[in-house]
């Protein structure tokens, strides 16, 4: 088999890249190790920035977001026993975010492919990447128990942190920048109506908590916990008691309880590899960087990478201009370090650290007051939360 761009991974990054290339008349083949049913059913939270929504609208998927997404304009920070509502829509000049789970994005993009997109091979794990430093890379894979090869001009590694693409970077030039946080999130999916339509953060003395909406009848909630915590140590009663303590404040409706459908612990880290490319291999999304979930930047950062990469590949294949591909790492990382700064800063501000001094606690509180209580703080948060510009 031969194509212009081999895409490894059929998550949102790989599917979006294939759709953008198809629209530009550039051939691609997507190789995905998991079955299509598994890809479609992966449970991930999802908050889409303004720019991410605009990308999907340009592909004709705006109707699905308008029908099933929930536009958000305000984030309610709760600390000192009070509600501090930050209107990021107003402070950013009219930009919003949308609650739209990642599986919905994947389902929409899979549907777009089914209506006439590039080929996708599911249950086709990649076993080897060959010739990345030459002009014609070869991707080795298996499909249906049979070994196959895919010759191409470029390879896009969209297969996540544990995929083969990240391991193919040149160890002689690779730099890893990483911060592992001493806490995690206990994520809860509950059959319960949210008491408010606004994303709500509880920055409490005992730890962080968050309320988000999945659907009108299903709520997504999070509690700060130890990164090695066993979810079974959190019976339902303990979960609801902690959520009430950290999120309920006078004058606002309390958390509504319901059946807990799912719970699990996620450890938190910030990670960035440098460079994000080797020869004709280019990484996008979690293959290149990980952010803590504060700020909702994981999916959006992957989509930003893809927009840059699609434009660079289009310039190469249409106009024989490889300058943007050569600058891919520099272009992505100039934005990505600002994203890391925002996400890591929010993470440090909102969470209580083990053995934290009273001085550090007061600094975190001062940061919260400055962010929610001043025009400068509100504007800075809002511009970053709704999404920085993408230089593609």
MILOPA-929584 format. One line per 8 residues: number of its first residue (from 1); their letters; for each residue x, y, z of N, C-alpha, C. Coordinates in steps of 0.05 Angstrom, whole numbers, plus 5000, padded with zeros to 4 digits. Each point is the difference from the previous one (the first is absolute). Example, Ala and Ser with C-alpha at 12.3 -4.5 7.8 and 13.67 -1.06 7.14 Angstrom:
<atoms>
1 = as = 5264 4886 5156 4982 5024 5000 5018 5024 5000; 4993 5021 4986 5016 5024 5001 4985 5022 5014
</atoms>
This chain:
<atoms>
1 = xxxxxxxx = 5017 4976 5000 4983 5024 5000 5018 5025 5000; 4989 5021 4987 5014 5025 5000 4981 5023 5004; 5009 5021 5014 4984 5024 5004 5018 5023 5004; 4989 5024 5001 5017 5023 5005 5007 5004 5029; 4979 4996 5018 5004 5004 5028 4989 4975 5015; 5018 4987 5015 4991 4978 5017 4994 5011 5028; 4976 4995 5010 4991 5011 5026 4998 4977 5019; 5014 5001 5022 4999 4978 5020 4982 5010 5023
9 = xxxxxxxx = 4978 4986 5003 4981 5006 5021 4975 5013 4990; 4977 4988 5008 4974 5011 4991 4984 5012 5023; 5015 5014 5018 4987 5017 5020 4992 5026 4987; 4992 5020 5015 4992 5025 4989 5021 5013 4983; 5026 4999 5008 5021 5013 4985 5004 4987 4973; 5002 4973 4999 5004 4986 4975 4976 5003 4981; 4976 4998 5010 4976 5003 4983 4997 5028 4990; 5005 5020 5017 4998 5028 4991 5021 5006 4978
17 = xxxxxxxx = 5025 4991 5004 5020 5004 4980 4993 4988 4974; 4990 4976 5000 4992 4986 4975 4978 5016 4986; 4980 5010 5015 4979 5015 4988 5010 5026 4988; 5018 5014 5014 5010 5025 4989 5017 4995 4975; 5016 4979 5000 5016 4993 4976 4982 4992 4977; 4979 4985 5006 4981 4991 4979 4987 5024 4987; 4993 5020 5016 4988 5024 4989 5019 5016 4983; 5026 4997 5005 5021 5014 4984 5009 4983 4977
25 = xxxxxxxx = 4988 4977 4996 5008 4983 4977 5025 4984 5004; 5008 4995 5025 5024 4985 5007 4992 4973 5011; 5012 4979 4988 4992 4973 5008 5013 4991 5026; 4985 4985 5016 5011 4990 5025 4987 4973 5005; 5013 4984 5017 4989 4975 5011 5004 5001 5030; 4979 4993 5015 5002 5000 5029 5002 4971 5010; 5020 4995 5017 5004 4974 5012 4994 5002 5030; 4981 4983 5009 4991 5001 5028 5002 4972 5012
33 = xxxxxxxx = 5013 4997 5023 5004 4974 5012 4974 4988 5012; 4981 5016 5008 4976 4990 5014 4977 4996 4980; 4980 4985 5008 4975 4998 4984 4986 5026 4999; 4984 5004 4979 4985 5025 4997 4981 5005 5024; 4988 4978 5010 4981 5003 5022 5014 5010 5025; 5024 4991 5004 5016 5010 5023 5007 5029 4997; 5008 5008 4976 5008 5028 4995 4976 5018 5005; 4977 4992 4990 4976 5016 5003 4990 5002 5029
41 = xxxxxxxx = 5006 4980 5016 4990 4999 5028 5019 5010 5021; 5024 5009 4992 5019 5010 5020 4988 5023 5015; 5000 4997 5026 4987 5021 5017 5021 5021 5008; 4997 5023 4990 5018 5023 5007 4982 5024 5004; 5009 5017 5019 4986 5025 5003 5005 5017 4976; 4984 5021 4996 5004 5017 4977 4989 5028 5004; 5018 5020 4999 4992 5028 4999 5014 5011 4976; 4986 5010 4981 5012 5010 4975 5003 5031 5001
49 = xxxxxxxx = 5024 5009 4993 5004 5029 4998 4986 5011 4976; 4998 5026 4999 4988 5014 4977 5013 4991 4973; 5027 5000 4999 5014 4993 4976 4995 4971 4991; 4998 4982 5019 4994 4972 4994 4973 4997 4988; 4980 5014 5011 4973 4999 4990 4999 5012 4971; 5015 5021 4996 5001 5012 4973 5012 4981 4980; 5020 4984 5008 5012 4980 4982 4979 4979 4992; 4985 4991 5019 4980 4979 4995 4977 5012 4983
57 = xxxxxxxx = 4993 5025 5005 4979 5013 4984 5009 5001 4971; 5025 5006 4995 5010 5002 4972 4998 4973 4986; 5000 4978 5015 4997 4974 4988 4971 4991 4998; 4981 5018 5007 4972 4994 4998 4989 4986 5025; 5014 5001 5022 4991 4986 5024 4988 5019 5021; 4995 5025 4993 4990 5019 5019 4972 4993 5010; 4984 4987 4982 4972 4994 5008 4999 4980 5023; 5019 4981 5001 5001 4980 5021 5007 5014 5027
65 = xxxxxxxx = 5018 5019 4999 5008 5014 5024 4977 5018 5010; 4987 5013 4981 4977 5017 5008 4978 4983 5012; 4996 4975 4991 4979 4983 5010 5006 4987 5026; 5025 4990 5003 5007 4984 5023 5020 5013 5019; 5013 5021 4991 5019 5014 5017 4986 5019 5019; 5015 5008 5021 4989 5019 5020 5020 5024 5001; 4991 5022 4990 5018 5024 5000 5004 5010 5028; 5024 5007 5007 5007 5010 5026 5012 5028 4998
73 = xxxxxxxx = 4991 5019 5017 5009 5027 4999 5011 5010 5027; 4995 4984 5021 5008 5008 5027 5012 4976 5014; 5021 5005 5016 5011 4980 5017 4998 5010 5029; 4988 4984 5017 4995 5008 5028 5022 4989 5018; 5018 5017 5009 5021 4993 5019 4989 5003 5028; 5001 4979 5016 4989 5001 5028 5023 4997 5019; 5005 5021 5016 5020 4999 5021 4992 5020 5022; 5012 4996 5023 4993 5017 5023 4970 4998 5006
81 = xxxxxxxx = 4987 4978 4993 4971 4997 5006 4982 5017 4982; 5010 5010 4978 4985 5018 4982 5002 4991 4971; 4981 5009 4984 5001 4996 4971 5012 5025 4987; 5020 4995 4982 5013 5021 4985 4996 4993 4971; 4980 5011 4987 4993 4993 4972 5017 5017 4982; 5015 4986 4982 5017 5014 4981 4987 4997 4972; 4991 5022 4989 4987 5001 4973 5022 5002 4979; 5010 4976 4992 5022 5001 4980 4990 5007 4972
89 = xxxxxxxx = 4975 4996 4995 4989 5009 4974 5002 5030 4997; 4992 5015 5020 5002 5029 4999 5029 5009 5001; 5017 4988 5017 5027 5009 5004 5018 4994 4976; 4992 4980 4983 5015 4993 4976 4990 5013 4975; 4980 5017 5002 4989 5013 4977 4980 4983 4984; 4987 4981 5014 4978 4985 4987 5008 4972 4993; 5021 4988 5012 5008 4973 4994 4988 4981 5021; 4994 4975 4992 4988 4980 5018 5016 4975 4999
97 = xxxxxxxx = 4993 4981 5017 5008 4972 4997 4975 4983 5000; 5002 4975 4990 4977 4982 4999 5007 4974 5014; 4982 4991 5017 5002 4973 5011 4990 4981 4978; 5019 4984 4990 4994 4982 4978 5020 4976 5003; 4991 4978 5011 5019 4978 5006 5016 4991 4976; 5024 4990 5006 5018 4992 4979 4989 4978 4983; 4984 4982 5012 4989 4978 4984 4980 5011 4979; 4987 5023 5006 4983 5012 4980 5016 5011 4977
105 = xxxxxxxx = 5023 5013 5006 5017 5010 4979 5010 4977 4982; 5009 4978 5013 5009 4977 4984 4977 4988 4983; 4977 4998 5012 4977 4989 4985 4993 5017 4976; 5001 5027 5004 4994 5018 4978 5020 4997 4977; 5026 4998 5008 5021 4998 4980 4999 4973 4986; 4994 4979 5015 4996 4973 4987 4977 5001 4980; 4979 5014 5007 4977 5002 4982 5008 5015 4975; 5017 5021 5003 5009 5015 4976 5017 4982 4982
113 = xxxxxxxx = 5017 4984 5012 5015 4981 4984 4982 4980 4985; 4980 4990 5014 4982 4981 4988 4985 5011 4976; 4997 5027 5000 4986 5012 4977 5018 5007 4977; 5025 4991 5001 5018 5005 4978 5027 5012 5007; 5013 4987 5020 5026 5010 5008 5022 4980 4993; 5023 5004 5012 5023 4983 4995 4996 4973 5013; 5015 4979 4990 4998 4974 5012 5010 4999 5029; 4986 4985 5017 5008 4995 5027 5002 4969 5004
121 = xxxxxxxx = 5023 4991 5009 5002 4971 5006 5000 4997 5031; 4979 4988 5010 4998 4995 5028 5012 4972 5006; 5007 4996 5025 5014 4976 5009 5025 4995 4982; 5015 5022 4996 5024 4999 4984 5023 5013 5015; 5011 4986 5020 5022 5012 5015 5025 5003 4984; 5013 5023 5004 5026 5006 4986 5022 4986 5016; 5017 4986 4986 5022 4984 5013 5027 5013 4996; 5004 5017 4980 5026 5012 4995 4997 5024 4981
129 = xxxxxxxx = 5017 5020 5005 5002 5023 4982 5028 5000 4988; 5001 5000 4974 5025 4997 4986 5005 5024 4981; 5025 5008 4998 5007 5020 4980 4990 5028 5007; 4997 5007 5025 4989 5026 5007 5019 5023 4992; 5026 4995 4999 5019 5021 4993 5004 5002 4970; 4987 4983 4984 5002 5001 4971 4976 5014 4988; 4997 4996 4974 4978 5014 4985 4975 4983 4999; 5002 4974 5005 4977 4982 4997 4998 4981 5024
137 = xxxxxxxx = 4988 5010 5022 4997 4982 5024 4981 4976 4993; 5004 4979 5016 4983 4977 4997 4989 4993 5028; 4974 4996 5001 4987 4993 5025 4993 4970 4999; 5010 4984 5018 4993 4972 5001 4978 4995 5020; 4981 4983 4993 4977 4996 5017 4989 4972 4995; 4982 4991 5017 4985 4975 4995 4970 5006 4999; 4986 4985 4984 4971 5004 4997 4988 4973 4993; 4982 4991 5017 4987 4974 4995 5020 4978 5002
145 = xxxxxxxx = 5021 5003 5016 5020 4980 5003 5021 4999 4978; 4999 5019 4981 5018 5000 4977 5017 5025 5002; 5026 4997 4996 5019 5023 5001 4996 5016 4975; 5002 5027 5003 4997 5018 4978 5019 5023 5002; 5004 5014 4978 5017 5024 5000 4984 5023 4987; 5006 5024 5009 4988 5024 4989 5022 5020 4994; 5005 5004 4974 5021 5019 4992 4987 5028 4998; 5015 5020 5007 4988 5027 5001 5022 5021 4998
153 = xxxxxxxx = 4991 5025 4999 5018 5022 4999 5005 5012 5028; 4980 4998 5017 5002 5010 5027 4983 4982 5019; 5008 5000 5026 4986 4985 5020 4991 5019 5022; 4975 4998 5008 4989 5016 5022 4995 4982 5023; 5014 5004 5022 4996 4984 5024 4979 5012 5018; 4976 4988 4999 4977 5010 5016 4991 4977 5018; 5018 4984 5009 4993 4975 5015 5005 5003 5030; 5001 5024 5010 5000 5003 5029 5027 4995 5013
161 = xxxxxxxx = 5000 5004 5027 5025 4998 5015 5012 4972 4999; 4983 4979 4999 5010 4973 5001 5003 4988 4972; 4998 5016 4979 5002 4990 4973 5028 4996 4990; 5003 4989 4977 5027 4994 4989 5014 5026 4990; 4984 5020 4992 5012 5023 4987 5019 5015 5019; 4992 5003 5025 5017 5015 5019 5026 4986 5004; 5000 4974 4999 5025 4984 5005 5018 5001 4976; 4991 5010 4977 5016 5002 4976 5016 5026 4998
169 = xxxxxxxx = 4996 5018 5018 5017 5025 5000 5029 4993 5006; 5018 5016 4989 5028 4995 5003 5010 5005 5028; 5008 4979 5015 5009 5005 5028 5024 5018 5003; 5015 5003 4978 5024 5017 5002 4992 5030 5002; 4977 5007 4989 4992 5028 5000 4975 5006 5018; 4988 4978 5010 4975 5003 5015 5005 5012 5028; 4983 5020 5007 4999 5011 5027 4972 4995 5011; 4998 4992 5025 4975 4996 5014 4997 5021 5022
177 = xxxxxxxx = 4978 5014 5000 4994 5020 5021 4975 4989 5014; 5002 4996 5026 4978 4986 5014 4997 5009 5029; 4975 5001 5009 4994 5005 5028 4978 4980 5008; 5005 4984 5020 4981 4981 5011 4988 5012 5026; 4974 5002 5001 4987 5013 5023 4994 4980 5022; 5001 5009 5025 4996 4982 5023 4971 4995 5007; 4982 5002 4980 4972 4995 5005 4987 4991 4973; 4976 4989 5002 4985 4992 4977 4971 5009 5003
185 = xxxxxxxx = 4984 4992 4980 4971 5006 5001 4985 4974 5002; 4981 4998 5018 4979 4980 5000 4978 5010 4983; 4996 4988 4976 4979 5008 4982 4975 4984 5004; 4978 5013 5001 4974 4987 5005 4980 5008 4978; 4986 4980 4989 4978 5004 4982 4975 4993 5015; 4981 5019 5003 4977 4996 5017 4974 5005 4985; 4980 4983 5005 4974 5004 4989 4986 5020 5018; 5005 5026 4994 4990 5021 5017 5000 5026 4984
193 = xxxxxxxx = 4979 5015 5002 4999 5026 4987 5019 5019 5014; 5014 5016 4985 5018 5020 5012 4983 5022 5012; 5008 5011 5023 4985 5022 5012 5003 5026 4985; 5019 5001 4982 5005 5024 4985 5011 4992 4972; 4996 5017 4980 5010 4994 4974 5029 5010 4996; 5012 5010 5021 5027 5012 4998 5021 4980 5012; 5022 4998 4986 5023 4986 5011 5007 5012 5027; 5004 4984 5020 5005 5010 5027 5024 4987 5012
201 = xxxxxxxx = 5018 5017 5011 5024 4990 5013 4998 5006 5030; 5007 4980 5016 5002 5005 5029 5029 4999 5008; 5011 5023 5008 5028 5002 5009 4999 5001 5031; 4998 4977 5011 4994 4997 5029 5026 4994 5015; 5000 5005 5026 5023 4995 5017 5008 4971 5000; 4981 4981 4996 5007 4972 5001 5007 4989 4972; 4996 5016 4979 5007 4992 4973 4980 5010 4979; 5007 4994 4975 4985 5010 4977 4975 4983 4995
209 = xxxxxxxx = 4980 5012 4988 4976 4985 4990 4990 5015 4976; 4986 4985 4983 4990 5012 4975 4973 4988 4992; 4983 5016 4990 4974 4992 4989 4999 5007 4971; 4994 4981 4982 4995 5006 4972 4976 4984 4991; 4989 5007 4977 4976 4988 4990 5008 4981 4977; 4989 4976 5000 5004 4982 4977 4975 5002 4982; 4977 4996 5012 4974 5003 4986 4981 5013 5020; 4976 5008 4993 4982 5011 5019 4994 4982 5024
217 = xxxxxxxx = 5003 4974 4996 4994 4981 5021 5025 4987 5013; 5023 5005 4989 5025 4987 5010 5021 5022 5006; 5012 4997 5024 5019 5020 5010 5028 4987 5002; 5020 5015 4993 5028 4991 5003 5012 5016 5023; 5011 4986 5020 5011 5013 5024 5028 4990 5005; 5016 5016 5013 5027 4993 5007 5007 5008 5028; 5017 4984 5013 5010 5005 5027 5031 4996 5000; 5014 5019 5011 5029 4996 5004 5004 4978 5019
225 = xxxxxxxx = 5019 4982 4994 5007 4978 5017 5029 4993 4996; 5010 4980 5014 5027 4990 4995 5002 4987 4972; 5023 5002 4987 5002 4989 4973 4998 4969 5000; 5007 4987 5023 4999 4971 5001 4975 4990 5015; 4980 5017 5003 4976 4993 5015 4984 4978 4986; 4989 4982 5015 4982 4979 4989 4972 5011 5000; 4987 5001 4977 4972 5010 4999 4981 4985 5018; 5006 4975 5007 4983 4984 5018 5001 5011 5028
233 = xxxxxxxx = 5020 5016 5006 5002 5012 5027 4981 5024 5002; 4987 5006 4978 4981 5023 5000 4971 4990 4995; 4987 4990 5021 4972 4993 4997 4983 5024 4993; 4976 4995 4990 4983 5023 4991 4996 5021 5021; 4995 4991 5025 4994 5020 5021 5024 5018 5004; 5024 4989 5000 5024 5017 5004 5003 5020 4977; 4995 4991 4976 5002 5017 4976 4981 5024 5003; 4975 4995 5006 4981 5022 5001 5005 5019 5023
241 = xxxxxxxx = 5009 4989 5022 5007 5017 5023 5023 5019 4992; 5020 4990 4987 5023 5016 4992 4992 5021 4979; 4983 4992 4981 4990 5019 4980 4984 5023 5013; 4983 4993 5019 4984 5021 5013 5019 5019 5015; 5020 4989 5014 5018 5018 5016 5015 5019 4981; 5009 4989 4978 5018 5016 4983 4986 5018 4980; 4975 4994 4993 4986 5015 4979 4976 5017 5010; 4987 4991 5021 4976 5015 5009 5008 5026 5014
249 = xxxxxxxx = 4986 5021 4992 5004 5026 5014 4973 5013 5004; 4998 5018 5019 4974 5014 5005 4992 5016 4975; 4974 5000 4995 4989 5016 4979 5000 4986 4973; 5012 4976 4998 5001 4985 4975 4988 4972 5005; 4986 4989 4980 4987 4974 5004 5021 4978 5006; 4995 4982 5019 5019 4979 5007 5002 4979 4978; 5022 4985 5002 5004 4977 4982 4976 4980 5003; 4991 4990 4977 4979 4980 5000 5012 4973 4999
257 = xxxxxxxx = 4991 4982 5017 5011 4973 5001 4984 4982 4982; 5013 4978 4992 4987 4981 4982 5017 4974 4999; 4992 4982 4984 5015 4975 4997 5027 5005 4987; 5021 4990 5012 5027 5003 4988 5004 4977 4980; 5003 5008 4975 5002 4980 4978 5028 4991 4995; 5020 5017 5007 5028 4994 4993 5018 5016 5018; 5022 4988 5009 5020 5016 5015 5028 4988 4995; 5019 5017 4999 5028 4992 4995 5019 5022 5007
265 = xxxxxxxx = 5025 4993 5006 5020 5020 5008 5019 5004 4976; 5006 5026 4995 5019 5008 4979 5023 5015 5013; 5024 4990 4996 5024 5015 5009 5004 5024 4982; 5015 5020 5009 5003 5025 4985 5029 5006 4996; 5005 5010 4975 5027 5008 4993 5000 5021 4978; 5022 5014 4998 5005 5016 4976 5024 4987 4986; 4999 4998 4973 5021 4986 4985 5002 5014 4973; 5025 5003 4991 5005 5011 4973 5026 4988 4989
273 = xxxxxxxx = 4998 4988 4976 5024 4991 4987 5009 5021 4980; 5026 5001 4996 5012 5020 4982 5024 4987 4985; 5000 4999 4974 4980 5011 4981 4975 4982 4998; 4981 5010 4984 4975 4985 4995 5001 4986 4973; 5024 4998 4989 5003 4988 4973 5028 4987 4997; 5001 4982 4982 5025 4988 4992 4998 4993 4970; 5018 5012 4984 4999 4995 4972 4972 5005 4989; 4986 4980 4990 4973 5003 4989 4978 4990 5019
281 = xxxxxxxx = 5007 4998 5025 4980 4993 5021 4993 5025 5016; 4974 5004 5004 4991 5023 5015 4980 4991 5021; 5004 5007 5025 4982 4992 5022 4979 5022 5005; 4976 4991 5007 4978 5018 5007 4986 4990 5024; 4991 5018 5017 4983 4992 5023 5016 4987 5022; 4988 4980 5013 5012 4987 5024 5026 4986 4993; 5006 4994 4975 5025 4988 4993 5023 5019 5006; 4994 5026 5000 5021 5021 5004 4997 5014 5027
289 = xxxxxxxx = 4976 5002 5011 4997 5016 5025 4976 4991 5016; 5002 5002 5026 4979 4994 5019 4996 5024 5018; 4975 5008 5005 4995 5022 5018 4981 4990 5022; 5002 5011 5024 4980 4993 5021 4973 5009 4991; 4978 4986 5008 4974 5006 4990 4989 5028 5007; 5012 5013 5019 4992 5028 5006 5004 5017 4975; 4979 5014 4992 5002 5016 4976 4989 4987 4975; 4996 4973 5001 4989 4985 4978 5015 5005 4974
297 = xxxxxxxx = 5026 4995 5001 5017 5006 4977 5010 4976 4984; 4995 4975 5009 5011 4977 4987 4990 4997 4971; 4974 4997 4997 4987 4996 4974 5005 5025 4983; 4997 5024 5011 5003 5024 4985 5028 5004 4990; 5020 4992 5016 5028 5002 4991 5006 4981 4977; 4988 4976 5001 5003 4982 4978 4988 5011 4975; 4977 5012 5002 4987 5012 4976 5016 5024 4989; 5013 5015 5018 5017 5022 4991 5024 4989 4985
305 = xxxxxxxx = 5013 4979 5011 5022 4987 4985 4992 4992 4972; 4977 4987 4999 4990 4990 4974 4995 5022 4980; 4990 5022 5009 4995 5023 4982 5027 5009 4988; 5020 5002 5017 5027 5009 4991 5011 4979 4980; 4998 4974 5008 5011 4979 4983 4986 4998 4973; 4973 5002 5000 4985 4998 4975 5008 5023 4981; 5003 5024 5011 5008 5022 4983 5028 4996 4989; 5018 4990 5016 5028 4995 4991 5001 4978 4979
313 = xxxxxxxx = 4985 4979 5004 5000 4978 4980 4987 5010 4974; 4980 5016 5002 4987 5011 4976 5019 5018 4985; 5015 5016 5014 5020 5017 4986 5021 4983 4986; 5008 4978 5012 5020 4983 4988 4989 4986 4975; 4977 4988 5002 4989 4983 4978 4988 5017 4978; 4990 5023 5007 4988 5017 4979 5021 5018 4986; 5017 5012 5017 5018 5021 4990 5030 4992 5002; 5006 4976 5008 5028 4991 5003 5015 5018 5019
321 = xxxxxxxx = 4986 5010 5020 5012 5018 5020 5002 4985 5027; 5025 4993 5007 5004 4985 5025 5007 5017 5024; 4999 5026 4998 5009 5017 5022 4983 4996 5025; 4973 4998 4996 4983 4997 5024 5004 4973 5013; 5006 4979 4985 5006 4975 5012 5025 5001 5016; 5021 5013 4990 5025 5003 5014 4995 5015 5027; 4982 5019 4999 4995 5017 5024 4978 4989 5018; 4991 4975 4995 4977 4990 5014 5003 5000 5030
329 = xxxxxxxx = 5023 4990 5010 5004 4999 5029 5000 5028 5011; 5014 5019 4987 5002 5027 5010 4973 5013 5001; 4984 4996 4979 4973 5012 4999 4982 4989 5022; 5000 4974 5003 4982 4988 5020 5009 5007 5028; 5026 5000 5005 5009 5004 5027 4999 5029 5009; 5001 5018 4982 4996 5028 5008 4973 5005 5013; 4980 4985 4990 4973 5001 5012 4998 4982 5024; 5012 4976 4997 4996 4979 5020 5012 5007 5027
337 = xxxxxxxx = 5022 5015 5000 5011 5008 5026 4983 5020 5014; 4985 5016 4985 4981 5018 5013 4976 4984 5011; 4993 4978 4986 4979 4982 5010 5009 4986 5026; 5025 4990 4999 5011 4988 5025 5000 5019 5023; 5009 5025 4995 5001 5020 5021 4972 5004 5012; 4980 5002 4983 4973 5005 5010 4989 4975 5015; 5003 4976 4988 4989 4976 5013 5014 4993 5026; 5027 5002 4999 5015 4994 5025 4995 5021 5021
345 = xxxxxxxx = 4998 5025 4992 4994 5022 5019 4973 4996 5014; 4980 4993 4984 4973 4995 5011 5002 4976 5019; 5014 4979 4992 5003 4976 5016 5012 5007 5028; 5021 5016 4999 5014 5007 5025 4982 5018 5018; 4985 5018 4987 4983 5018 5015 4976 4987 5012; 4989 4980 4987 4974 4989 5009 5003 4976 5019; 5023 4988 5001 5004 4975 5016 5016 5006 5025; 4994 4985 5021 5016 5001 5024 5022 4979 4998
353 = xxxxxxxx = 5025 5008 5004 5023 4983 4998 5005 4987 5028; 5011 4975 5000 5007 4987 5025 5021 5017 5015; 4997 5001 5026 5019 5015 5017 5002 5029 4991; 4979 5011 4990 5001 5028 4991 5001 5019 5023; 5018 5020 4998 5002 5020 5022 4977 5019 5000; 4996 5014 5022 4979 5020 5001 5007 5023 4981; 5025 5006 4995 5008 5020 4981 4990 4993 4972; 5005 4975 4992 4992 4991 4973 4969 5000 4998
361 = xxxxxxxx = 4986 4993 5021 4971 5001 5000 4990 5028 4995; 5012 5019 5014 4992 5028 4997 5006 5011 4972; 5022 4991 4988 5007 5008 4973 4979 4990 4980; 4992 4974 5004 4979 4989 4982 4975 5016 5002; 4992 5007 5024 4976 5015 5004 5002 5028 4987; 5024 5012 5003 5004 5027 4988 4998 4998 4969; 5010 4978 4989 4998 4996 4971 4971 4997 4991; 4984 4985 5015 4972 4998 4994 4986 5027 5001
369 = xxxxxxxx = 5006 5015 5020 4987 5027 5003 5008 5018 4977; 5026 4999 4992 5009 5017 4978 4987 4992 4974; 4997 4973 4996 4989 4990 4975 4970 5007 4997; 4985 4997 5022 4971 5003 4998 4991 5029 5007; 5018 5015 5013 4991 5026 5010 5012 5025 4987; 5016 4996 4979 5011 5023 4985 4995 4996 4971; 4998 5023 4985 4996 4999 4971 5023 4985 4987; 5024 5006 5008 5024 4988 4988 5000 4970 5004
377 = xxxxxxxx = 4993 4991 5024 4999 4971 5006 4979 4986 4984; 4976 5012 4999 4978 4988 4985 5006 4998 4971; 5012 5021 4989 5007 5000 4971 5021 4979 4994; 5021 4999 5016 5021 4980 4996 4988 4972 5000; 4984 4993 5021 4988 4974 5001 4983 4995 4976; 4983 5019 4993 4980 4996 4978 5013 4996 4973; 5021 5015 4994 5014 4997 4974 5013 4973 4998; 5011 4990 5022 5013 4974 4999 4979 4977 5001
385 = xxxxxxxx = 4980 5003 5016 4980 4978 5003 4984 4996 4975; 4993 5021 4986 4985 4997 4975 5018 4993 4976; 5026 5001 5003 5018 4990 4980 5018 5022 4987; 5026 4995 5001 5019 5019 4988 4999 4997 4969; 5008 5020 4986 5001 4998 4970 5018 4977 4991; 4994 4988 4977 5016 4979 4988 5013 5011 4976; 5027 5000 4999 5015 5011 4978 5005 4979 4979; 4980 4996 4983 5002 4979 4979 4999 5014 4973
</atoms>
